[in-house]
């Protein structure tokens, strides 16, 4: 999933219903999206958002 698609899904509030708990967590996971929202990562540019996604998935 690209960065733009992830931004749009997060703005619309679209996410999976349940977390799969795999390692690393998938990008559409509600836990990952919650971590990104807590960091205000969606206001960052694309390069910084990629780093934030990587960190949120590996947490």
C-alpha distance matrix in Angstrom:
0.0 3.8 6.7 8.4 6.4 6.7 10.2 11.1 10.4 12.4 15.0 15.6 15.8 13.5 12.7 13.8 17.6 18.2 17.0 16.8 18.2 16.8 16.8 14.4 13.1 9.7 7.4 8.7 12.1 14.9 16.4 13.5 13.3 17.1 17.4 15.3 17.6 20.6 19.9 19.4 16.3 14.9 18.1 17.3 16.4 13.1 14.6 16.0 12.9 11.2 14.5 14.6 11.3 12.7 16.0 15.1 13.5 16.6 19.2
3.8 0.0 3.8 5.5 5.3 6.3 8.7 10.2 10.7 12.4 14.4 15.7 16.5 14.9 14.8 16.5 20.3 21.1 19.8 20.0 21.1 19.7 19.2 16.6 15.5 12.5 9.6 11.2 14.6 16.8 18.1 14.9 14.2 17.9 17.8 15.1 17.2 20.3 19.1 18.1 14.8 13.1 15.8 14.8 13.3 9.8 11.7 13.6 10.8 9.4 13.1 13.6 11.0 12.8 16.1 15.6 14.7 17.8 20.1
6.7 3.8 0.0 3.8 5.5 5.1 6.2 8.7 10.0 10.6 12.4 14.4 15.2 14.5 14.6 17.0 20.5 21.4 20.0 20.8 21.4 20.6 19.8 17.0 15.8 13.3 9.9 11.5 14.5 16.1 17.0 13.6 12.5 15.9 15.6 12.4 14.4 17.4 15.9 14.6 11.3 9.6 12.0 11.0 9.7 6.7 9.1 10.5 7.5 7.1 10.9 11.0 9.2 11.6 14.4 13.9 14.0 17.1 18.9
8.4 5.5 3.8 0.0 3.8 5.4 5.1 6.3 8.7 9.9 10.7 12.5 14.2 13.6 14.8 17.5 21.0 22.5 21.7 22.7 23.9 23.3 23.0 20.3 18.7 15.9 12.3 12.9 16.2 17.3 18.9 15.8 13.9 17.2 17.6 14.3 15.3 18.7 17.5 15.5 12.7 10.0 12.1 11.9 10.5 8.2 11.5 12.9 10.1 10.6 14.3 14.1 12.5 15.3 17.8 17.0 17.2 20.5 22.1
6.4 5.3 5.5 3.8 0.0 3.8 5.4 5.2 6.2 8.6 9.9 10.7 12.1 10.7 11.8 14.4 17.9 19.6 19.1 20.1 21.7 21.3 21.5 19.0 17.0 13.8 10.4 10.3 13.8 15.2 17.3 14.7 12.8 16.3 17.3 14.5 15.5 19.0 18.5 16.8 14.3 11.6 14.4 14.7 13.9 11.5 14.5 15.6 12.3 12.4 15.9 15.3 12.9 15.7 18.3 16.9 16.6 20.1 21.8
6.7 6.3 5.1 5.4 3.8 0.0 3.8 5.5 5.1 6.1 8.6 10.0 10.4 9.3 9.7 12.4 15.8 17.1 16.3 17.6 18.9 18.7 18.8 16.4 14.1 11.3 7.7 7.7 10.9 11.9 13.7 11.0 9.0 12.6 13.5 10.8 12.0 15.5 15.1 13.8 11.3 9.1 12.5 12.8 12.9 10.8 13.4 13.7 10.0 10.4 13.5 12.3 9.8 12.9 15.1 13.3 13.3 17.0 18.3
10.2 8.7 6.2 5.1 5.4 3.8 0.0 3.8 5.5 5.2 6.2 8.7 9.8 10.2 11.4 14.7 17.8 19.4 18.8 20.6 21.6 21.8 21.8 19.3 17.0 14.6 10.9 10.7 13.4 13.5 15.2 12.6 9.9 12.8 13.7 10.4 10.7 14.4 13.8 11.7 9.6 6.5 9.4 10.5 10.9 9.8 13.0 12.9 9.5 11.1 14.1 12.5 11.1 14.6 16.3 14.6 15.5 19.0 19.8
11.1 10.2 8.7 6.3 5.2 5.5 3.8 0.0 3.8 5.4 5.1 6.3 8.5 8.6 10.9 14.3 17.2 19.4 19.6 21.4 23.1 23.4 23.9 21.6 19.0 16.2 12.7 11.5 14.5 14.5 16.9 14.9 11.8 14.7 16.3 13.5 13.2 17.0 17.0 14.6 13.1 9.7 12.2 13.8 14.0 13.0 16.4 16.6 13.2 14.7 17.8 16.3 14.5 18.0 19.8 17.8 18.3 22.0 22.9
10.4 10.7 10.0 8.7 6.2 5.1 5.5 3.8 0.0 3.8 5.5 5.2 6.0 5.0 7.1 10.5 13.4 15.7 16.1 18.0 19.9 20.5 21.4 19.4 16.5 13.6 10.5 8.4 11.3 11.2 14.1 12.5 9.6 12.6 14.7 12.5 12.4 16.1 16.8 15.0 13.7 11.0 14.1 15.7 16.4 15.1 18.1 17.9 14.2 15.3 18.1 16.2 13.9 17.2 18.9 16.4 16.5 20.3 21.1
12.4 12.4 10.6 9.9 8.6 6.1 5.2 5.4 3.8 0.0 3.8 5.4 4.9 6.0 7.4 11.1 13.5 15.5 15.5 18.0 19.3 20.3 21.0 18.9 15.9 13.8 10.5 8.9 10.7 9.7 12.0 10.6 7.1 9.5 11.7 9.4 8.7 12.5 13.3 11.6 10.8 8.3 11.6 13.6 15.0 14.4 17.2 16.3 12.7 14.4 16.7 14.2 12.5 16.1 17.0 14.3 15.2 18.9 19.1
15.0 14.4 12.4 10.7 9.9 8.6 6.2 5.1 5.5 3.8 0.0 3.8 5.5 7.8 10.3 14.1 16.2 18.5 19.0 21.6 23.0 24.1 24.8 22.7 19.7 17.6 14.2 12.6 14.4 13.1 15.4 14.1 10.5 12.1 14.4 11.9 10.3 13.9 14.8 12.2 12.0 8.9 11.1 13.9 15.3 15.3 18.5 17.7 14.4 16.7 19.0 16.6 15.5 19.2 20.1 17.5 18.8 22.4 22.4
15.6 15.7 14.4 12.5 10.7 10.0 8.7 6.3 5.2 5.4 3.8 0.0 3.8 5.5 9.0 12.6 14.3 17.3 18.4 21.0 22.9 24.2 25.4 23.6 20.4 18.0 15.0 12.5 14.4 13.1 16.1 15.4 11.9 13.6 16.4 14.5 12.9 16.5 17.9 15.6 15.5 12.5 14.9 17.5 18.8 18.4 21.6 21.0 17.6 19.4 21.9 19.5 17.8 21.4 22.5 19.6 20.4 24.1 24.2
15.8 16.5 15.2 14.2 12.1 10.4 9.8 8.5 6.0 4.9 5.5 3.8 0.0 3.8 6.4 9.9 11.2 14.0 15.2 18.1 19.9 21.6 23.0 21.4 18.0 16.0 13.4 10.6 11.7 9.7 12.8 12.8 9.3 10.6 13.9 12.7 11.1 14.4 16.4 14.7 14.9 12.7 15.5 18.0 19.8 19.3 22.1 21.1 17.5 19.1 21.2 18.5 16.7 20.1 20.8 17.5 18.2 21.9 21.7
13.5 14.9 14.5 13.6 10.7 9.3 10.2 8.6 5.0 6.0 7.8 5.5 3.8 0.0 3.8 7.1 9.1 12.1 13.4 15.8 18.1 19.5 21.2 19.8 16.3 13.8 11.6 8.3 9.9 9.0 12.6 12.5 9.7 11.8 14.9 13.9 13.2 16.6 18.3 17.0 16.5 14.3 17.6 19.5 20.8 19.6 22.3 21.7 18.0 18.9 21.2 18.9 16.4 19.5 20.7 17.5 17.4 21.1 21.5
12.7 14.8 14.6 14.8 11.8 9.7 11.4 10.9 7.1 7.4 10.3 9.0 6.4 3.8 0.0 3.8 6.4 8.7 9.6 12.1 14.4 15.8 17.7 16.5 12.9 10.7 9.2 5.5 6.4 5.8 9.5 9.8 7.9 10.1 13.0 12.8 12.8 15.7 17.5 17.1 16.3 14.9 18.5 20.0 21.3 19.9 22.1 21.3 17.5 18.0 20.0 17.5 14.7 17.4 18.5 15.1 14.6 18.2 18.6
13.8 16.5 17.0 17.5 14.4 12.4 14.7 14.3 10.5 11.1 14.1 12.6 9.9 7.1 3.8 0.0 3.8 5.6 7.1 9.1 12.0 13.6 16.1 15.4 11.8 9.8 9.7 6.1 5.7 6.2 9.6 10.6 9.9 11.9 14.5 15.0 15.5 18.0 19.8 20.0 19.1 18.1 21.8 23.0 24.3 22.5 24.4 23.7 19.9 19.8 21.6 19.3 16.2 18.3 19.3 16.0 14.7 18.0 18.6
17.6 20.3 20.5 21.0 17.9 15.8 17.8 17.2 13.4 13.5 16.2 14.3 11.2 9.1 6.4 3.8 0.0 3.8 7.0 9.6 12.4 14.8 17.7 17.6 13.9 12.7 13.0 9.6 8.2 7.3 10.5 12.6 12.0 12.9 15.9 17.0 17.0 19.0 21.4 21.8 21.4 20.6 24.2 25.7 27.3 25.8 27.7 26.6 23.0 23.1 24.5 22.0 19.1 21.1 21.6 18.1 17.0 20.0 20.1
18.2 21.1 21.4 22.5 19.6 17.1 19.4 19.4 15.7 15.5 18.5 17.3 14.0 12.1 8.7 5.6 3.8 0.0 3.8 6.4 9.0 11.7 14.8 15.2 11.7 11.3 12.6 10.0 7.4 7.1 9.0 11.6 12.2 12.7 15.1 16.9 17.4 18.9 21.2 22.2 21.7 21.6 25.2 26.4 28.0 26.4 27.8 26.6 23.1 22.9 23.9 21.4 18.5 19.9 20.2 16.7 15.2 17.7 17.8
17.0 19.8 20.0 21.7 19.1 16.3 18.8 19.6 16.1 15.5 19.0 18.4 15.2 13.4 9.6 7.1 7.0 3.8 0.0 3.8 5.5 8.3 11.2 11.6 8.2 8.7 10.6 8.9 5.6 6.3 6.9 9.2 10.8 11.6 13.1 15.1 16.3 17.5 19.4 20.9 20.1 20.5 24.1 24.8 26.4 24.7 25.6 24.3 21.0 20.5 21.1 18.8 15.9 16.8 17.0 13.7 11.9 14.1 14.3
16.8 20.0 20.8 22.7 20.1 17.6 20.6 21.4 18.0 18.0 21.6 21.0 18.1 15.8 12.1 9.1 9.6 6.4 3.8 0.0 3.9 5.5 9.0 10.0 7.4 8.0 11.0 10.1 7.4 9.6 9.7 11.1 13.4 14.6 15.5 17.3 19.2 20.3 21.8 23.4 22.1 22.6 26.3 26.5 27.8 25.7 26.2 25.3 22.2 21.0 21.6 19.8 16.6 16.9 17.4 14.7 12.0 13.8 14.7
18.2 21.1 21.4 23.9 21.7 18.9 21.6 23.1 19.9 19.3 23.0 22.9 19.9 18.1 14.4 12.0 12.4 9.0 5.5 3.9 0.0 3.8 6.6 8.2 6.2 8.6 11.7 11.8 8.7 10.4 9.1 10.5 13.5 14.2 14.3 16.6 18.7 19.3 20.5 22.7 21.5 22.6 26.2 26.1 27.5 25.6 25.6 24.4 21.6 20.4 20.3 18.5 15.8 15.4 15.4 12.9 10.3 11.2 11.7
16.8 19.7 20.6 23.3 21.3 18.7 21.8 23.4 20.5 20.3 24.1 24.2 21.6 19.5 15.8 13.6 14.8 11.7 8.3 5.5 3.8 0.0 3.8 5.7 5.2 7.5 11.1 12.1 9.9 12.6 11.5 11.6 14.9 16.3 15.9 17.6 20.3 21.0 21.7 23.8 22.0 23.1 26.7 26.1 27.1 24.7 24.5 23.7 21.1 19.2 19.2 18.2 15.2 14.2 14.7 13.0 9.6 10.1 11.8
16.8 19.2 19.8 23.0 21.5 18.8 21.8 23.9 21.4 21.0 24.8 25.4 23.0 21.2 17.7 16.1 17.7 14.8 11.2 9.0 6.6 3.8 0.0 3.0 5.0 8.1 11.3 13.3 11.4 14.2 12.3 11.6 15.2 16.6 15.4 16.9 20.0 20.5 20.5 22.9 20.8 22.4 25.7 24.7 25.5 23.2 22.4 21.6 19.5 17.3 16.8 16.1 13.5 11.7 12.1 11.2 7.8 7.2 9.5
14.4 16.6 17.0 20.3 19.0 16.4 19.3 21.6 19.4 18.9 22.7 23.6 21.4 19.8 16.5 15.4 17.6 15.2 11.6 10.0 8.2 5.7 3.0 0.0 3.8 6.4 9.0 11.7 10.4 13.3 11.6 10.0 13.5 15.3 13.8 14.8 18.2 18.8 18.5 20.7 18.4 19.9 23.2 21.9 22.6 20.2 19.5 18.7 16.6 14.3 14.0 13.5 10.7 8.9 9.8 9.1 5.4 5.4 8.5
13.1 15.5 15.8 18.7 17.0 14.1 17.0 19.0 16.5 15.9 19.7 20.4 18.0 16.3 12.9 11.8 13.9 11.7 8.2 7.4 6.2 5.2 5.0 3.8 0.0 3.8 6.6 8.4 6.7 9.6 8.3 7.1 10.5 12.3 11.6 12.8 15.7 16.7 17.0 18.9 16.9 18.0 21.5 20.9 21.9 19.7 19.6 18.7 16.0 14.3 14.5 13.2 10.1 9.6 10.4 8.4 5.0 7.0 9.0
9.7 12.5 13.3 15.9 13.8 11.3 14.6 16.2 13.6 13.8 17.6 18.0 16.0 13.8 10.7 9.8 12.7 11.3 8.7 8.0 8.6 7.5 8.1 6.4 3.8 0.0 3.8 5.5 5.4 9.1 9.3 7.6 9.8 12.7 12.6 12.9 15.6 17.4 17.7 18.8 16.5 16.9 20.6 20.1 20.7 18.2 18.6 18.2 15.2 13.4 14.6 13.5 9.9 10.2 12.0 9.9 6.9 9.9 12.1
7.4 9.6 9.9 12.3 10.4 7.7 10.9 12.7 10.5 10.5 14.2 15.0 13.4 11.6 9.2 9.7 13.0 12.6 10.6 11.0 11.7 11.1 11.3 9.0 6.6 3.8 0.0 3.8 5.5 8.5 9.2 6.5 7.5 11.0 11.1 10.4 13.0 15.3 15.3 15.9 13.4 13.3 17.0 16.7 17.3 14.9 15.8 15.4 12.0 10.8 12.6 11.3 7.6 9.1 11.3 9.1 7.2 10.9 12.7
8.7 11.2 11.5 12.9 10.3 7.7 10.7 11.5 8.4 8.9 12.6 12.5 10.6 8.3 5.5 6.1 9.6 10.0 8.9 10.1 11.8 12.1 13.3 11.7 8.4 5.5 3.8 0.0 3.8 6.4 8.6 7.2 7.0 10.4 11.8 11.3 12.9 15.7 16.4 16.6 14.8 14.1 17.9 18.3 19.1 17.0 18.6 18.1 14.5 13.9 15.9 14.1 10.6 12.7 14.4 11.5 10.1 13.8 15.1
12.1 14.6 14.5 16.2 13.8 10.9 13.4 14.5 11.3 10.7 14.4 14.4 11.7 9.9 6.4 5.7 8.2 7.4 5.6 7.4 8.7 9.9 11.4 10.4 6.7 5.4 5.5 3.8 0.0 3.8 5.4 5.4 6.4 8.7 10.1 10.9 12.5 14.5 15.8 16.7 15.4 15.4 19.2 19.7 21.0 19.3 20.4 19.4 15.9 15.5 16.6 14.4 11.2 12.9 13.7 10.4 8.9 12.3 13.0
14.9 16.8 16.1 17.3 15.2 11.9 13.5 14.5 11.2 9.7 13.1 13.1 9.7 9.0 5.8 6.2 7.3 7.1 6.3 9.6 10.4 12.6 14.2 13.3 9.6 9.1 8.5 6.4 3.8 0.0 3.8 5.5 5.1 6.0 8.6 9.9 10.4 12.3 14.4 15.2 14.7 14.7 18.3 19.4 21.4 20.2 21.6 20.1 16.6 17.0 17.9 15.0 12.6 14.8 14.8 11.1 10.9 14.1 13.7
16.4 18.1 17.0 18.9 17.3 13.7 15.2 16.9 14.1 12.0 15.4 16.1 12.8 12.6 9.5 9.6 10.5 9.0 6.9 9.7 9.1 11.5 12.3 11.6 8.3 9.3 9.2 8.6 5.4 3.8 0.0 3.8 5.5 5.1 6.2 8.7 9.9 10.7 12.6 14.3 13.9 14.9 18.3 19.0 21.2 20.3 21.1 19.1 16.0 16.3 16.4 13.4 11.4 13.1 12.3 8.5 8.7 11.3 10.3
13.5 14.9 13.6 15.8 14.7 11.0 12.6 14.9 12.5 10.6 14.1 15.4 12.8 12.5 9.8 10.6 12.6 11.6 9.2 11.1 10.5 11.6 11.6 10.0 7.1 7.6 6.5 7.2 5.4 5.5 3.8 0.0 3.8 5.4 5.1 6.2 8.7 10.0 10.8 12.4 11.1 12.2 15.7 15.9 17.8 16.6 17.3 15.5 12.4 12.5 12.8 9.9 7.6 9.6 9.3 5.6 6.0 9.3 9.1
13.3 14.2 12.5 13.9 12.8 9.0 9.9 11.8 9.6 7.1 10.5 11.9 9.3 9.7 7.9 9.9 12.0 12.2 10.8 13.4 13.5 14.9 15.2 13.5 10.5 9.8 7.5 7.0 6.4 5.1 5.5 3.8 0.0 3.8 5.4 5.1 6.2 8.7 9.9 10.4 9.6 9.8 13.3 14.3 16.4 15.6 17.1 15.3 11.8 12.9 13.8 10.6 8.7 11.8 11.7 8.3 9.4 12.8 12.4
17.1 17.9 15.9 17.2 16.3 12.6 12.8 14.7 12.6 9.5 12.1 13.6 10.6 11.8 10.1 11.9 12.9 12.7 11.6 14.6 14.2 16.3 16.6 15.3 12.3 12.7 11.0 10.4 8.7 6.0 5.1 5.4 3.8 0.0 3.8 5.4 5.1 6.2 8.8 9.8 10.3 11.2 14.2 15.5 18.3 18.1 19.3 16.9 13.9 15.4 15.6 12.0 11.1 13.8 12.7 9.1 11.0 13.8 12.3
17.4 17.8 15.6 17.6 17.3 13.5 13.7 16.3 14.7 11.7 14.4 16.4 13.9 14.9 13.0 14.5 15.9 15.1 13.1 15.5 14.3 15.9 15.4 13.8 11.6 12.6 11.1 11.8 10.1 8.6 6.2 5.1 5.4 3.8 0.0 3.8 5.5 5.2 6.5 8.8 8.8 10.9 13.6 14.1 16.9 16.8 17.3 14.6 12.1 13.4 12.8 9.2 8.9 11.2 9.4 6.1 8.9 11.1 9.3
15.3 15.1 12.4 14.3 14.5 10.8 10.4 13.5 12.5 9.4 11.9 14.5 12.7 13.9 12.8 15.0 17.0 16.9 15.1 17.3 16.6 17.6 16.9 14.8 12.8 12.9 10.4 11.3 10.9 9.9 8.7 6.2 5.1 5.4 3.8 0.0 3.8 5.4 5.2 6.2 5.3 7.1 10.1 10.6 13.3 13.3 14.2 11.6 8.8 10.7 10.7 7.0 7.1 10.2 9.3 6.7 9.6 12.3 11.3
17.6 17.2 14.4 15.3 15.5 12.0 10.7 13.2 12.4 8.7 10.3 12.9 11.1 13.2 12.8 15.5 17.0 17.4 16.3 19.2 18.7 20.3 20.0 18.2 15.7 15.6 13.0 12.9 12.5 10.4 9.9 8.7 6.2 5.1 5.5 3.8 0.0 3.8 5.3 4.9 6.2 7.1 9.4 11.2 14.4 15.1 16.6 13.9 11.2 13.8 14.1 10.4 10.7 14.0 13.0 10.3 13.1 15.8 14.4
20.6 20.3 17.4 18.7 19.0 15.5 14.4 17.0 16.1 12.5 13.9 16.5 14.4 16.6 15.7 18.0 19.0 18.9 17.5 20.3 19.3 21.0 20.5 18.8 16.7 17.4 15.3 15.7 14.5 12.3 10.7 10.0 8.7 6.2 5.2 5.4 3.8 0.0 3.8 5.5 7.7 9.8 11.4 12.8 16.2 17.3 18.1 14.9 13.0 15.5 14.8 11.0 12.1 14.8 12.8 10.4 13.7 15.6 13.4
19.9 19.1 15.9 17.5 18.5 15.1 13.8 17.0 16.8 13.3 14.8 17.9 16.4 18.3 17.5 19.8 21.4 21.2 19.4 21.8 20.5 21.7 20.5 18.5 17.0 17.7 15.3 16.4 15.8 14.4 12.6 10.8 9.9 8.8 6.5 5.2 5.3 3.8 0.0 3.8 5.2 8.4 9.4 9.8 13.3 14.6 15.0 11.5 10.2 12.9 11.8 8.3 10.4 12.9 10.9 9.5 13.2 14.8 13.0
19.4 18.1 14.6 15.5 16.8 13.8 11.7 14.6 15.0 11.6 12.2 15.6 14.7 17.0 17.1 20.0 21.8 22.2 20.9 23.4 22.7 23.8 22.9 20.7 18.9 18.8 15.9 16.6 16.7 15.2 14.3 12.4 10.4 9.8 8.8 6.2 4.9 5.5 3.8 0.0 3.8 5.6 6.0 7.6 11.3 13.1 14.3 11.2 9.7 13.1 12.9 9.7 11.5 14.6 13.5 12.0 15.4 17.5 16.2
16.3 14.8 11.3 12.7 14.3 11.3 9.6 13.1 13.7 10.8 12.0 15.5 14.9 16.5 16.3 19.1 21.4 21.7 20.1 22.1 21.5 22.0 20.8 18.4 16.9 16.5 13.4 14.8 15.4 14.7 13.9 11.1 9.6 10.3 8.8 5.3 6.2 7.7 5.2 3.8 0.0 3.8 5.4 5.4 8.6 9.7 10.8 7.9 5.9 9.3 9.5 6.6 8.3 11.5 11.0 10.1 13.1 15.4 14.8
14.9 13.1 9.6 10.0 11.6 9.1 6.5 9.7 11.0 8.3 8.9 12.5 12.7 14.3 14.9 18.1 20.6 21.6 20.5 22.6 22.6 23.1 22.4 19.9 18.0 16.9 13.3 14.1 15.4 14.7 14.9 12.2 9.8 11.2 10.9 7.1 7.1 9.8 8.4 5.6 3.8 0.0 3.8 5.4 7.9 8.8 11.2 9.4 6.8 10.1 11.6 9.3 9.9 13.5 13.9 12.6 15.0 17.8 17.7
18.1 15.8 12.0 12.1 14.4 12.5 9.4 12.2 14.1 11.6 11.1 14.9 15.5 17.6 18.5 21.8 24.2 25.2 24.1 26.3 26.2 26.7 25.7 23.2 21.5 20.6 17.0 17.9 19.2 18.3 18.3 15.7 13.3 14.2 13.6 10.1 9.4 11.4 9.4 6.0 5.4 3.8 0.0 3.8 6.8 9.3 11.5 9.6 8.3 12.1 13.1 11.2 12.8 16.0 16.1 15.4 18.1 20.6 20.2
17.3 14.8 11.0 11.9 14.7 12.8 10.5 13.8 15.7 13.6 13.9 17.5 18.0 19.5 20.0 23.0 25.7 26.4 24.8 26.5 26.1 26.1 24.7 21.9 20.9 20.1 16.7 18.3 19.7 19.4 19.0 15.9 14.3 15.5 14.1 10.6 11.2 12.8 9.8 7.6 5.4 5.4 3.8 0.0 3.8 6.6 8.1 6.0 5.8 9.4 10.2 9.2 11.2 14.0 14.2 14.4 17.0 19.1 19.1
16.4 13.3 9.7 10.5 13.9 12.9 10.9 14.0 16.4 15.0 15.3 18.8 19.8 20.8 21.3 24.3 27.3 28.0 26.4 27.8 27.5 27.1 25.5 22.6 21.9 20.7 17.3 19.1 21.0 21.4 21.2 17.8 16.4 18.3 16.9 13.3 14.4 16.2 13.3 11.3 8.6 7.9 6.8 3.8 0.0 3.8 5.7 5.6 6.1 8.8 10.3 10.5 12.1 14.4 15.5 16.2 18.2 20.3 20.9
13.1 9.8 6.7 8.2 11.5 10.8 9.8 13.0 15.1 14.4 15.3 18.4 19.3 19.6 19.9 22.5 25.8 26.4 24.7 25.7 25.6 24.7 23.2 20.2 19.7 18.2 14.9 17.0 19.3 20.2 20.3 16.6 15.6 18.1 16.8 13.3 15.1 17.3 14.6 13.1 9.7 8.8 9.3 6.6 3.8 0.0 3.8 5.6 5.0 6.2 8.8 9.8 10.4 12.4 14.3 15.1 16.4 18.6 19.8
14.6 11.7 9.1 11.5 14.5 13.4 13.0 16.4 18.1 17.2 18.5 21.6 22.1 22.3 22.1 24.4 27.7 27.8 25.6 26.2 25.6 24.5 22.4 19.5 19.6 18.6 15.8 18.6 20.4 21.6 21.1 17.3 17.1 19.3 17.3 14.2 16.6 18.1 15.0 14.3 10.8 11.2 11.5 8.1 5.7 3.8 0.0 3.8 5.4 5.3 6.7 8.9 10.1 11.1 12.9 14.5 15.8 17.3 18.7
16.0 13.6 10.5 12.9 15.6 13.7 12.9 16.6 17.9 16.3 17.7 21.0 21.1 21.7 21.3 23.7 26.6 26.6 24.3 25.3 24.4 23.7 21.6 18.7 18.7 18.2 15.4 18.1 19.4 20.1 19.1 15.5 15.3 16.9 14.6 11.6 13.9 14.9 11.5 11.2 7.9 9.4 9.6 6.0 5.6 5.6 3.8 0.0 3.8 5.4 5.2 6.3 8.7 10.0 10.8 12.3 14.4 15.7 16.4
12.9 10.8 7.5 10.1 12.3 10.0 9.5 13.2 14.2 12.7 14.4 17.6 17.5 18.0 17.5 19.9 23.0 23.1 21.0 22.2 21.6 21.1 19.5 16.6 16.0 15.2 12.0 14.5 15.9 16.6 16.0 12.4 11.8 13.9 12.1 8.8 11.2 13.0 10.2 9.7 5.9 6.8 8.3 5.8 6.1 5.0 5.4 3.8 0.0 3.8 5.4 4.9 6.1 8.5 9.8 10.3 12.1 14.3 15.1
11.2 9.4 7.1 10.6 12.4 10.4 11.1 14.7 15.3 14.4 16.7 19.4 19.1 18.9 18.0 19.8 23.1 22.9 20.5 21.0 20.4 19.2 17.3 14.3 14.3 13.4 10.8 13.9 15.5 17.0 16.3 12.5 12.9 15.4 13.4 10.7 13.8 15.5 12.9 13.1 9.3 10.1 12.1 9.4 8.8 6.2 5.3 5.4 3.8 0.0 3.8 5.5 5.1 6.2 8.7 9.9 10.7 12.5 14.3
14.5 13.1 10.9 14.3 15.9 13.5 14.1 17.8 18.1 16.7 19.0 21.9 21.2 21.2 20.0 21.6 24.5 23.9 21.1 21.6 20.3 19.2 16.8 14.0 14.5 14.6 12.6 15.9 16.6 17.9 16.4 12.8 13.8 15.6 12.8 10.7 14.1 14.8 11.8 12.9 9.5 11.6 13.1 10.2 10.3 8.8 6.7 5.2 5.4 3.8 0.0 3.8 5.4 5.1 6.3 8.6 10.0 10.9 12.2
14.6 13.6 11.0 14.1 15.3 12.3 12.5 16.3 16.2 14.2 16.6 19.5 18.5 18.9 17.5 19.3 22.0 21.4 18.8 19.8 18.5 18.2 16.1 13.5 13.2 13.5 11.3 14.1 14.4 15.0 13.4 9.9 10.6 12.0 9.2 7.0 10.4 11.0 8.3 9.7 6.6 9.3 11.2 9.2 10.5 9.8 8.9 6.3 4.9 5.5 3.8 0.0 3.8 5.4 5.1 6.1 8.6 10.0 10.4
11.3 11.0 9.2 12.5 12.9 9.8 11.1 14.5 13.9 12.5 15.5 17.8 16.7 16.4 14.7 16.2 19.1 18.5 15.9 16.6 15.8 15.2 13.5 10.7 10.1 9.9 7.6 10.6 11.2 12.6 11.4 7.6 8.7 11.1 8.9 7.1 10.7 12.1 10.4 11.5 8.3 9.9 12.8 11.2 12.1 10.4 10.1 8.7 6.1 5.1 5.4 3.8 0.0 3.8 5.4 5.1 6.1 8.6 9.9
12.7 12.8 11.6 15.3 15.7 12.9 14.6 18.0 17.2 16.1 19.2 21.4 20.1 19.5 17.4 18.3 21.1 19.9 16.8 16.9 15.4 14.2 11.7 8.9 9.6 10.2 9.1 12.7 12.9 14.8 13.1 9.6 11.8 13.8 11.2 10.2 14.0 14.8 12.9 14.6 11.5 13.5 16.0 14.0 14.4 12.4 11.1 10.0 8.5 6.2 5.1 5.4 3.8 0.0 3.8 5.6 5.3 6.4 8.6
16.0 16.1 14.4 17.8 18.3 15.1 16.3 19.8 18.9 17.0 20.1 22.5 20.8 20.7 18.5 19.3 21.6 20.2 17.0 17.4 15.4 14.7 12.1 9.8 10.4 12.0 11.3 14.4 13.7 14.8 12.3 9.3 11.7 12.7 9.4 9.3 13.0 12.8 10.9 13.5 11.0 13.9 16.1 14.2 15.5 14.3 12.9 10.8 9.8 8.7 6.3 5.1 5.4 3.8 0.0 3.8 5.5 5.3 5.9
15.1 15.6 13.9 17.0 16.9 13.3 14.6 17.8 16.4 14.3 17.5 19.6 17.5 17.5 15.1 16.0 18.1 16.7 13.7 14.7 12.9 13.0 11.2 9.1 8.4 9.9 9.1 11.5 10.4 11.1 8.5 5.6 8.3 9.1 6.1 6.7 10.3 10.4 9.5 12.0 10.1 12.6 15.4 14.4 16.2 15.1 14.5 12.3 10.3 9.9 8.6 6.1 5.1 5.6 3.8 0.0 3.8 5.6 5.3
13.5 14.7 14.0 17.2 16.6 13.3 15.5 18.3 16.5 15.2 18.8 20.4 18.2 17.4 14.6 14.7 17.0 15.2 11.9 12.0 10.3 9.6 7.8 5.4 5.0 6.9 7.2 10.1 8.9 10.9 8.7 6.0 9.4 11.0 8.9 9.6 13.1 13.7 13.2 15.4 13.1 15.0 18.1 17.0 18.2 16.4 15.8 14.4 12.1 10.7 10.0 8.6 6.1 5.3 5.5 3.8 0.0 3.8 5.7
16.6 17.8 17.1 20.5 20.1 17.0 19.0 22.0 20.3 18.9 22.4 24.1 21.9 21.1 18.2 18.0 20.0 17.7 14.1 13.8 11.2 10.1 7.2 5.4 7.0 9.9 10.9 13.8 12.3 14.1 11.3 9.3 12.8 13.8 11.1 12.3 15.8 15.6 14.8 17.5 15.4 17.8 20.6 19.1 20.3 18.6 17.3 15.7 14.3 12.5 10.9 10.0 8.6 6.4 5.3 5.6 3.8 0.0 3.8
19.2 20.1 18.9 22.1 21.8 18.3 19.8 22.9 21.1 19.1 22.4 24.2 21.7 21.5 18.6 18.6 20.1 17.8 14.3 14.7 11.7 11.8 9.5 8.5 9.0 12.1 12.7 15.1 13.0 13.7 10.3 9.1 12.4 12.3 9.3 11.3 14.4 13.4 13.0 16.2 14.8 17.7 20.2 19.1 20.9 19.8 18.7 16.4 15.1 14.3 12.2 10.4 9.9 8.6 5.9 5.3 5.7 3.8 0.0
